[in-house]
């Protein structure tokens, strides 16, 4: 039997695209009211930094950087009848104002933008996994208000030269249909 190539980065890209479409269908969502589109990038911190810097150079592309969903690599995949991803790390980020108090960040970033994206992203991811229960994937969320990346000496989660509010999501025990049984 010939295996059709299936790549985790492409599966997550489809999940992000479907998340974007679903949120835009909700006329009250941030993506619908702002006209924004989710930006999906994958790679290690250096690669994500490089891609964000390139997007920062153009007027049109600069406006398309956020909201961002980044798949942090490397990513371990255990091949078999089902593909197992023991730990997947995603970052959802939105640009923010440096002067906001944390309480204002929750009202402007976390509640209307980051968490709705997170919940829809998890819903879409469950459609592509064996487990249809979010608890089976055991996601953990780290809220990072006023995330200020340091570029000179340290690169953390690949977002550069911009102050963002972010959710860092670690998903364990993800089982994804393998190329043998997904088509």
C-alpha positions as protocol buffer text, in pm:
chain_id: "A"
residue {
  index: 1
  type: UNK
  ca { x: 0 y: 0 z: 0 }
}
residue {
  index: 2
  type: UNK
  ca { x: 133 y: 343 z: -94 }
}
residue {
  index: 3
  type: UNK
  ca { x: 137 y: 596 z: 184 }
}
residue {
  index: 4
  type: UNK
  ca { x: 14 y: 944 z: 109 }
}
residue {
  index: 5
  type: UNK
  ca { x: 246 y: 1192 z: 274 }
}
residue {
  index: 6
  type: UNK
  ca { x: 90 y: 1370 z: 567 }
}
residue {
  index: 7
  type: UNK
  ca { x: 284 y: 1628 z: 759 }
}
residue {
  index: 8
  type: UNK
  ca { x: 202 y: 1762 z: 1103 }
}
residue {
  index: 9
  type: UNK
  ca { x: 289 y: 2118 z: 994 }
}
residue {
  index: 10
  type: UNK
  ca { x: 31 y: 2088 z: 714 }
}
residue {
  index: 11
  type: UNK
  ca { x: -232 y: 1937 z: 944 }
}
residue {
  index: 12
  type: UNK
  ca { x: -187 y: 2226 z: 1188 }
}
residue {
  index: 13
  type: UNK
  ca { x: -197 y: 2468 z: 891 }
}
residue {
  index: 14
  type: UNK
  ca { x: -536 y: 2325 z: 794 }
}
residue {
  index: 15
  type: UNK
  ca { x: -652 y: 2347 z: 1155 }
}
residue {
  index: 16
  type: UNK
  ca { x: -549 y: 2715 z: 1164 }
}
residue {
  index: 17
  type: UNK
  ca { x: -721 y: 2784 z: 831 }
}
residue {
  index: 18
  type: UNK
  ca { x: -1042 y: 2616 z: 949 }
}
residue {
  index: 19
  type: UNK
  ca { x: -1020 y: 2809 z: 1277 }
}
residue {
  index: 20
  type: UNK
  ca { x: -992 y: 3134 z: 1081 }
}
residue {
  index: 21
  type: UNK
  ca { x: -1291 y: 3044 z: 862 }
}
residue {
  index: 22
  type: UNK
  ca { x: -1506 y: 2940 z: 1157 }
}
residue {
  index: 23
  type: UNK
  ca { x: -1430 y: 3253 z: 1359 }
}
residue {
  index: 24
  type: UNK
  ca { x: -1502 y: 3477 z: 1059 }
}
residue {
  index: 25
  type: UNK
  ca { x: -1845 y: 3315 z: 1026 }
}
residue {
  index: 26
  type: UNK
  ca { x: -1927 y: 3443 z: 1375 }
}
residue {
  index: 27
  type: UNK
  ca { x: -2015 y: 3805 z: 1304 }
}
residue {
  index: 28
  type: UNK
  ca { x: -1932 y: 3904 z: 1662 }
}
residue {
  index: 29
  type: UNK
  ca { x: -1581 y: 3755 z: 1668 }
}
residue {
  index: 30
  type: UNK
  ca { x: -1267 y: 3966 z: 1658 }
}
residue {
  index: 31
  type: UNK
  ca { x: -1160 y: 3822 z: 1323 }
}
residue {
  index: 32
  type: UNK
  ca { x: -1497 y: 3905 z: 1172 }
}
residue {
  index: 33
  type: UNK
  ca { x: -1520 y: 4259 z: 1311 }
}
residue {
  index: 34
  type: UNK
  ca { x: -1154 y: 4350 z: 1250 }
}
residue {
  index: 35
  type: UNK
  ca { x: -1116 y: 4196 z: 906 }
}
residue {
  index: 36
  type: UNK
  ca { x: -795 y: 4027 z: 1028 }
}
residue {
  index: 37
  type: UNK
  ca { x: -674 y: 3683 z: 924 }
}
residue {
  index: 38
  type: UNK
  ca { x: -483 y: 3437 z: 1139 }
}
residue {
  index: 39
  type: UNK
  ca { x: -114 y: 3424 z: 1054 }
}
residue {
  index: 40
  type: UNK
  ca { x: 35 y: 3073 z: 1080 }
}
residue {
  index: 41
  type: UNK
  ca { x: 409 y: 3019 z: 1109 }
}
residue {
  index: 42
  type: UNK
  ca { x: 605 y: 2712 z: 1210 }
}
residue {
  index: 43
  type: UNK
  ca { x: 969 y: 2658 z: 1291 }
}
residue {
  index: 44
  type: UNK
  ca { x: 1219 y: 2696 z: 1568 }
}
residue {
  index: 45
  type: UNK
  ca { x: 1261 y: 3030 z: 1744 }
}
residue {
  index: 46
  type: UNK
  ca { x: 1518 y: 3156 z: 1492 }
}
residue {
  index: 47
  type: UNK
  ca { x: 1296 y: 3071 z: 1194 }
}
residue {
  index: 48
  type: UNK
  ca { x: 989 y: 3231 z: 1349 }
}
residue {
  index: 49
  type: UNK
  ca { x: 1190 y: 3541 z: 1434 }
}
residue {
  index: 50
  type: UNK
  ca { x: 1319 y: 3559 z: 1077 }
}
residue {
  index: 51
  type: UNK
  ca { x: 969 y: 3523 z: 928 }
}
residue {
  index: 52
  type: UNK
  ca { x: 823 y: 3785 z: 1162 }
}
residue {
  index: 53
  type: UNK
  ca { x: 1107 y: 4025 z: 1078 }
}
residue {
  index: 54
  type: UNK
  ca { x: 1040 y: 3978 z: 706 }
}
residue {
  index: 55
  type: UNK
  ca { x: 670 y: 4048 z: 761 }
}
residue {
  index: 56
  type: UNK
  ca { x: 762 y: 4361 z: 958 }
}
residue {
  index: 57
  type: UNK
  ca { x: 939 y: 4515 z: 660 }
}
residue {
  index: 58
  type: UNK
  ca { x: 638 y: 4574 z: 436 }
}
residue {
  index: 59
  type: UNK
  ca { x: 341 y: 4798 z: 506 }
}
residue {
  index: 60
  type: UNK
  ca { x: 86 y: 4540 z: 392 }
}
residue {
  index: 61
  type: UNK
  ca { x: 262 y: 4241 z: 546 }
}
residue {
  index: 62
  type: UNK
  ca { x: 320 y: 4422 z: 878 }
}
residue {
  index: 63
  type: UNK
  ca { x: -55 y: 4452 z: 925 }
}
residue {
  index: 64
  type: UNK
  ca { x: -93 y: 4076 z: 868 }
}
residue {
  index: 65
  type: UNK
  ca { x: 145 y: 3955 z: 1140 }
}
residue {
  index: 66
  type: UNK
  ca { x: -117 y: 3924 z: 1414 }
}
residue {
  index: 67
  type: UNK
  ca { x: -307 y: 3743 z: 1545 }
}
residue {
  index: 68
  type: UNK
  ca { x: -38 y: 3480 z: 1515 }
}
residue {
  index: 69
  type: UNK
  ca { x: -45 y: 3106 z: 1568 }
}
residue {
  index: 70
  type: UNK
  ca { x: 304 y: 2959 z: 1579 }
}
residue {
  index: 71
  type: UNK
  ca { x: 389 y: 2589 z: 1589 }
}
residue {
  index: 72
  type: UNK
  ca { x: 718 y: 2566 z: 1778 }
}
residue {
  index: 73
  type: UNK
  ca { x: 960 y: 2308 z: 1647 }
}
residue {
  index: 74
  type: UNK
  ca { x: 1126 y: 2065 z: 1669 }
}
residue {
  index: 75
  type: UNK
  ca { x: 829 y: 1833 z: 1697 }
}
residue {
  index: 76
  type: UNK
  ca { x: 856 y: 1464 z: 1778 }
}
residue {
  index: 77
  type: UNK
  ca { x: 635 y: 1222 z: 1583 }
}
residue {
  index: 78
  type: UNK
  ca { x: 605 y: 853 z: 1664 }
}
residue {
  index: 79
  type: UNK
  ca { x: 506 y: 672 z: 1345 }
}
residue {
  index: 80
  type: UNK
  ca { x: 268 y: 379 z: 1347 }
}
residue {
  index: 81
  type: UNK
  ca { x: -94 y: 294 z: 1283 }
}
residue {
  index: 82
  type: UNK
  ca { x: -163 y: 628 z: 1449 }
}
residue {
  index: 83
  type: UNK
  ca { x: 85 y: 911 z: 1458 }
}
residue {
  index: 84
  type: UNK
  ca { x: 162 y: 1009 z: 1813 }
}
residue {
  index: 85
  type: UNK
  ca { x: 283 y: 1357 z: 1897 }
}
residue {
  index: 86
  type: UNK
  ca { x: 395 y: 1334 z: 2261 }
}
residue {
  index: 87
  type: UNK
  ca { x: 416 y: 1713 z: 2300 }
}
residue {
  index: 88
  type: UNK
  ca { x: 308 y: 1990 z: 2065 }
}
residue {
  index: 89
  type: UNK
  ca { x: 376 y: 2354 z: 2153 }
}
residue {
  index: 90
  type: UNK
  ca { x: 172 y: 2635 z: 1998 }
}
residue {
  index: 91
  type: UNK
  ca { x: 176 y: 3007 z: 2067 }
}
residue {
  index: 92
  type: UNK
  ca { x: -124 y: 3230 z: 2002 }
}
residue {
  index: 93
  type: UNK
  ca { x: -25 y: 3597 z: 2013 }
}
residue {
  index: 94
  type: UNK
  ca { x: -170 y: 3937 z: 1943 }
}
residue {
  index: 95
  type: UNK
  ca { x: -1 y: 4274 z: 1932 }
}
residue {
  index: 96
  type: UNK
  ca { x: -67 y: 4495 z: 2231 }
}
residue {
  index: 97
  type: UNK
  ca { x: 7 y: 4834 z: 2381 }
}
residue {
  index: 98
  type: UNK
  ca { x: 299 y: 4839 z: 2624 }
}
residue {
  index: 99
  type: UNK
  ca { x: 126 y: 5082 z: 2859 }
}
residue {
  index: 100
  type: UNK
  ca { x: -183 y: 4871 z: 2931 }
}
residue {
  index: 101
  type: UNK
  ca { x: -242 y: 4744 z: 3282 }
}
residue {
  index: 102
  type: UNK
  ca { x: -287 y: 4369 z: 3309 }
}
residue {
  index: 103
  type: UNK
  ca { x: -659 y: 4408 z: 3379 }
}
residue {
  index: 104
  type: UNK
  ca { x: -697 y: 4600 z: 3053 }
}
residue {
  index: 105
  type: UNK
  ca { x: -500 y: 4332 z: 2867 }
}
residue {
  index: 106
  type: UNK
  ca { x: -758 y: 4072 z: 2965 }
}
residue {
  index: 107
  type: UNK
  ca { x: -1039 y: 4292 z: 2837 }
}
residue {
  index: 108
  type: UNK
  ca { x: -862 y: 4386 z: 2512 }
}
residue {
  index: 109
  type: UNK
  ca { x: -655 y: 4080 z: 2425 }
}
residue {
  index: 110
  type: UNK
  ca { x: -726 y: 3765 z: 2623 }
}
residue {
  index: 111
  type: UNK
  ca { x: -1107 y: 3763 z: 2638 }
}
residue {
  index: 112
  type: UNK
  ca { x: -1202 y: 3889 z: 2290 }
}
residue {
  index: 113
  type: UNK
  ca { x: -905 y: 3761 z: 2084 }
}
residue {
  index: 114
  type: UNK
  ca { x: -677 y: 3497 z: 2236 }
}
residue {
  index: 115
  type: UNK
  ca { x: -921 y: 3268 z: 2416 }
}
residue {
  index: 116
  type: UNK
  ca { x: -1180 y: 3254 z: 2135 }
}
residue {
  index: 117
  type: UNK
  ca { x: -897 y: 3159 z: 1897 }
}
residue {
  index: 118
  type: UNK
  ca { x: -774 y: 2896 z: 2145 }
}
residue {
  index: 119
  type: UNK
  ca { x: -1116 y: 2734 z: 2192 }
}
residue {
  index: 120
  type: UNK
  ca { x: -1188 y: 2721 z: 1820 }
}
residue {
  index: 121
  type: UNK
  ca { x: -835 y: 2595 z: 1746 }
}
residue {
  index: 122
  type: UNK
  ca { x: -884 y: 2309 z: 1994 }
}
residue {
  index: 123
  type: UNK
  ca { x: -1225 y: 2230 z: 1843 }
}
residue {
  index: 124
  type: UNK
  ca { x: -1076 y: 2212 z: 1493 }
}
residue {
  index: 125
  type: UNK
  ca { x: -779 y: 2006 z: 1615 }
}
residue {
  index: 126
  type: UNK
  ca { x: -1014 y: 1751 z: 1771 }
}
residue {
  index: 127
  type: UNK
  ca { x: -1165 y: 1689 z: 1424 }
}
residue {
  index: 128
  type: UNK
  ca { x: -825 y: 1567 z: 1303 }
}
residue {
  index: 129
  type: UNK
  ca { x: -728 y: 1357 z: 1599 }
}
residue {
  index: 130
  type: UNK
  ca { x: -836 y: 1019 z: 1726 }
}
residue {
  index: 131
  type: UNK
  ca { x: -944 y: 1164 z: 2059 }
}
residue {
  index: 132
  type: UNK
  ca { x: -1255 y: 1375 z: 2022 }
}
residue {
  index: 133
  type: UNK
  ca { x: -1226 y: 1498 z: 2378 }
}
residue {
  index: 134
  type: UNK
  ca { x: -1009 y: 1797 z: 2463 }
}
residue {
  index: 135
  type: UNK
  ca { x: -934 y: 1647 z: 2805 }
}
residue {
  index: 136
  type: UNK
  ca { x: -776 y: 1342 z: 2637 }
}
residue {
  index: 137
  type: UNK
  ca { x: -522 y: 1575 z: 2471 }
}
residue {
  index: 138
  type: UNK
  ca { x: -443 y: 1732 z: 2810 }
}
residue {
  index: 139
  type: UNK
  ca { x: -360 y: 2085 z: 2690 }
}
residue {
  index: 140
  type: UNK
  ca { x: -192 y: 2324 z: 2930 }
}
residue {
  index: 141
  type: UNK
  ca { x: -215 y: 2699 z: 2880 }
}
residue {
  index: 142
  type: UNK
  ca { x: 30 y: 2957 z: 3003 }
}
residue {
  index: 143
  type: UNK
  ca { x: -104 y: 3312 z: 2991 }
}
residue {
  index: 144
  type: UNK
  ca { x: 170 y: 3559 z: 2907 }
}
residue {
  index: 145
  type: UNK
  ca { x: 52 y: 3920 z: 2937 }
}
residue {
  index: 146
  type: UNK
  ca { x: 292 y: 4186 z: 2809 }
}
residue {
  index: 147
  type: UNK
  ca { x: 532 y: 3943 z: 2653 }
}
residue {
  index: 148
  type: UNK
  ca { x: 845 y: 4132 z: 2554 }
}
residue {
  index: 149
  type: UNK
  ca { x: 1081 y: 3913 z: 2355 }
}
residue {
  index: 150
  type: UNK
  ca { x: 1452 y: 3973 z: 2392 }
}
residue {
  index: 151
  type: UNK
  ca { x: 1638 y: 3945 z: 2063 }
}
residue {
  index: 152
  type: UNK
  ca { x: 1999 y: 4026 z: 2153 }
}
residue {
  index: 153
  type: UNK
  ca { x: 2088 y: 3739 z: 2385 }
}
residue {
  index: 154
  type: UNK
  ca { x: 1776 y: 3527 z: 2417 }
}
residue {
  index: 155
  type: UNK
  ca { x: 1506 y: 3435 z: 2172 }
}
residue {
  index: 156
  type: UNK
  ca { x: 1191 y: 3314 z: 2339 }
}
residue {
  index: 157
  type: UNK
  ca { x: 904 y: 3164 z: 2143 }
}
residue {
  index: 158
  type: UNK
  ca { x: 996 y: 3348 z: 1827 }
}
residue {
  index: 159
  type: UNK
  ca { x: 816 y: 3684 z: 1835 }
}
residue {
  index: 160
  type: UNK
  ca { x: 1036 y: 3986 z: 1780 }
}
residue {
  index: 161
  type: UNK
  ca { x: 1038 y: 4363 z: 1825 }
}
residue {
  index: 162
  type: UNK
  ca { x: 676 y: 4374 z: 1930 }
}
residue {
  index: 163
  type: UNK
  ca { x: 498 y: 4364 z: 2261 }
}
residue {
  index: 164
  type: UNK
  ca { x: 235 y: 4095 z: 2257 }
}
residue {
  index: 165
  type: UNK
  ca { x: -11 y: 3923 z: 2481 }
}
residue {
  index: 166
  type: UNK
  ca { x: 8 y: 3549 z: 2430 }
}
residue {
  index: 167
  type: UNK
  ca { x: -114 y: 3205 z: 2520 }
}
residue {
  index: 168
  type: UNK
  ca { x: 149 y: 2932 z: 2515 }
}
residue {
  index: 169
  type: UNK
  ca { x: -22 y: 2597 z: 2468 }
}
residue {
  index: 170
  type: UNK
  ca { x: 137 y: 2261 z: 2527 }
}
residue {
  index: 171
  type: UNK
  ca { x: -67 y: 1965 z: 2408 }
}
residue {
  index: 172
  type: UNK
  ca { x: 39 y: 1619 z: 2516 }
}
residue {
  index: 173
  type: UNK
  ca { x: -70 y: 1280 z: 2391 }
}
residue {
  index: 174
  type: UNK
  ca { x: -201 y: 1393 z: 2052 }
}
residue {
  index: 175
  type: UNK
  ca { x: -296 y: 1099 z: 1830 }
}
residue {
  index: 176
  type: UNK
  ca { x: -336 y: 1190 z: 1465 }
}
residue {
  index: 177
  type: UNK
  ca { x: -450 y: 957 z: 1189 }
}
residue {
  index: 178
  type: UNK
  ca { x: -147 y: 827 z: 1000 }
}
residue {
  index: 179
  type: UNK
  ca { x: -107 y: 826 z: 620 }
}
residue {
  index: 180
  type: UNK
  ca { x: -226 y: 461 z: 620 }
}
residue {
  index: 181
  type: UNK
  ca { x: -569 y: 541 z: 752 }
}
residue {
  index: 182
  type: UNK
  ca { x: -644 y: 906 z: 687 }
}
residue {
  index: 183
  type: UNK
  ca { x: -751 y: 889 z: 321 }
}
